[in-house]
Amino acid sequence: MNTDRITTIAGLVAAVCAGIAATNTADPVVMKWAGLLGAAALAVKGYFTNKPSVSALLPFILAAGLAGGVGCAVLDPKADPVEVRAEQAVSVAFDTFDTFLKIELANEAQLRAKSPEVVKFAAWLTAVQPDGQPRGVSIIQSANAARRAYKANRSPDNKATLAAALAALETALAEANKQLASTK
């Protein structure tokens, strides 16, 4: 099996697991396993997309640990798991974007020569949006606003809006992890 096929399959598994976790929020066991399998699929994809080394897997190992921790977190019985998971995703995204941008800034000269895609993604993530905020901040604020709207009114429309905002957040987060892996 060639590496292109492996990365495609791993990406599909990660997407399916994310969908399962998003639609089965009432069952913490399903969420835990979907999160763990999704993180493992991202690790496999990262391994075959980048240079196969332990250092290339580091961001994915961290993501798997976070997904496992998020999936295993004990919720207050009165808490809505959709809202709690959204809050956790926002927190992880903020920390990941912050780490990525600090690494990129500290190593910009070397990365321009060695990994221009990292610099390009950093520029994309920091590009000022119509709301006056960098794109990464706007993505996080959009997900957080959708979470607050869902918390105020748990309607199907608000849940769909939250799911869409989280999908955008997770896409940017996956790209940040991919670019972090390529800095090794």
FENMOPE-V240715 format. One record per residue. N is the residue number from 1. SS is DSSP state (~ for helix, > for strand, _ for the rest). D_CENTER is the distance of its C-alpha to the mean C-alpha in Angstrom with 1 decimal. Layout:
n->(N,N)
ss->(SS,SS)
d_center->(D_CENTER,D_CENTER)
//
This chain:
n->(1,2,3,4,5,6,7,8,9,10,11,12,13,14,15,16,17,18,19,20,21,22,23,24,25,26,27,28,29,30,31,32,33,34,35,36,37,38,39,40,41,42,43,44,45,46,47,48,49,50,51,52,53,54,55,56,57,58,59,60,61,62,63,64,65,66,67,68,69,70,71,72,73,74,75,76,77,78,79,80,81,82,83,84,85,86,87,88,89,90,91,92,93,94,95,96,97,98,99,100,101,102,103,104,105,106,107,108,109,110,111,112,113,114,115,116,117,118,119,120,121,122,123,124,125,126,127,128,129,130,131,132,133,134,135,136,137,138,139,140,141,142,143,144,145,146,147,148,149,150,151,152,153,154,155,156,157,158,159,160,161,162,163,164,165,166,167,168,169,170,171,172,173,174,175,176,177,178,179,180,181,182,183,184)
ss->(_,_,~,~,~,~,~,~,~,~,~,~,~,~,~,~,~,~,~,~,~,~,~,_,_,_,_,~,~,~,~,~,~,~,~,~,~,~,~,~,~,~,~,~,~,~,~,~,~,_,_,_,_,~,~,~,~,~,~,~,~,~,~,~,~,~,~,~,~,~,~,~,_,_,_,_,_,_,_,_,~,~,~,~,~,~,~,~,~,~,~,~,~,~,~,~,~,~,~,~,~,~,~,~,~,~,_,~,~,~,~,~,~,~,_,~,~,~,~,~,~,~,~,~,~,~,_,>,_,_,_,_,_,>,~,~,~,~,~,~,~,~,~,~,~,~,~,~,~,~,~,~,_,_,_,~,~,~,~,~,~,~,~,~,~,~,~,~,~,~,~,~,~,~,~,~,~,~,~,~,~,~,_,_)
d_center->(27.1,25.8,22.5,21.6,22.1,20.2,17.0,17.6,18.1,15.1,12.9,14.9,14.7,10.9,11.3,14.3,12.9,10.2,13.3,15.4,13.5,13.4,17.1,18.4,17.5,21.1,21.1,19.3,20.3,18.7,15.4,15.7,16.6,14.1,11.3,13.2,14.1,10.8,9.7,13.2,13.0,10.1,12.4,15.3,14.0,13.3,16.7,18.5,17.0,17.7,20.8,21.2,21.3,20.1,18.9,16.7,15.1,14.6,11.0,10.3,13.0,11.5,8.2,10.8,12.8,10.4,9.8,13.5,14.3,12.4,14.1,17.3,17.6,20.9,21.0,24.0,25.9,26.2,22.5,20.6,17.7,15.9,16.2,15.5,12.2,11.3,12.6,10.7,7.2,9.0,10.3,7.5,6.2,9.9,10.6,8.3,9.7,13.0,13.2,12.5,15.1,17.5,17.6,18.0,20.7,22.5,22.7,22.9,26.4,25.6,22.3,24.3,26.6,24.4,21.0,21.5,18.2,16.5,18.9,18.4,14.7,15.5,18.2,16.1,13.6,16.8,19.0,20.8,20.3,23.2,22.4,23.2,19.7,17.5,14.9,11.9,14.1,15.0,11.6,11.1,14.7,14.6,12.2,14.4,17.5,16.6,16.1,19.4,21.1,20.2,21.4,24.6,25.2,23.5,24.6,23.3,22.7,20.7,18.6,18.1,17.3,14.7,13.1,13.3,11.8,8.7,8.6,8.9,6.3,3.6,6.1,6.4,3.4,4.7,7.9,7.9,7.7,10.2,12.3,12.4,13.7,16.2,17.7,19.4)
//
